[in-house]
């Protein structure tokens, strides 16, 4: 049985994520247990870790650090043991060294880079970037495979992760310039868009994550 | 390229859909969750639930509707009706909504938008504006369109965005239910003063109207209720009309049930 720790830190639509992960697990068969948790022992032993996150970088960062032992347990599981990790939206942005939403806030620093205001070339383009946009896959990756040609996924955000190394950008989106839609490094992936709200494409991506062996 | 969103809107009262709904082959037309599923399968880009009871009992029923919908439809949900505080927003988001529309409470006390944005992020805060034409201006109404406020809609839209609204749901009360088409000058007037996405609402009578809201009104999303509920315009027809008018829409082939297209 596979154990998924869905990190509960008072941020994000954990219910939607939990149900979407369950649907993805169903599509694969086998037994998957999804646990919404902030218990360091559960996180440390989990086979996979999912970090959701909606809203404000600084609020999410302080919410995460406010749960005793959670960051350390995530780090033990992901960085030391190599458990596959998926961060979504602000949960992905938190992978950066620093977020710049209303002042500088330290991130996890697992993928070097910063989270900057989304600034399209065309000032007429609305911010937040909200709705369905096409993914362009920059690097072949198991988690982002089999999604069809130019898959559309659901975004809603005003800030973007800008990794130091282009090699960490797994997929991008176009909105008055190209920006990181997904990042990947070793056993860590993150999506700026919401797979749990991206209908069939999103469920497929989550199923890819659940069967991924980095 | 970002796609124009097509958003069916369901009015919910004590957990049931009101306004007539006439879907072929749908047994329980009053259950909002069944309707949500049907629209999901037809490729809606987003769904909007408006709680028109906005009472305590209605609120509990609404949370239940959101939860049951979010359990089955992996698509964006916007919810509104009777939202008075950031805590109300948190409850809706916790149930599975992605965005929460606020109206009366934010018109009465615009600063509430700041605390909402700080709590849930501005991308989740939708300012729902119900407006009525007054000469060449528009007036903001509250309490489901019952209370005139004397506030200028264009100035208020600008202020709402400055304070924390991440999207404007702009309803023309003059056009709502008339099927005469959207109020294009209204859409343009708000577009000129805000940088956030605008959802056009009120007046959709056919697929061509939806296209006009985008090509002439420069709306980012179009919302409609009865033309979809009564099958006068299918989502496929809406998509086709928008595409023909030059708007970018999500291709139908990319849409399917969770078990379908992704295989």
Interface residues (C-beta under 8 A of the other chain):
Chain A: X13 X14 X15 X16 X19 X20 X23 X27 X54 X55 X56 X59 X90 X125 X126 X127 X128 X129 X130 X131 X132 X133 X134 X146 X147 X148 X150 X151 X152 X154 X156 X157 X158 X174 X175 X194 X196 X197 X198 X199 X200 X201 X202 X203 X204 X207
Chain B: X1 X2 X3 X4 X5 X40 X45 X46 X67 X70 X71 X74 X75 X76 X93 X94 X95 X96 X97 X98 X99 X118 X119 X120 X121 X122 X123 X124 X166 X167 X195 X196 X197 X198 X220 X221 X250 X251 X254 X255 X256 X257 X258 X259 X260 X261 X262 X263
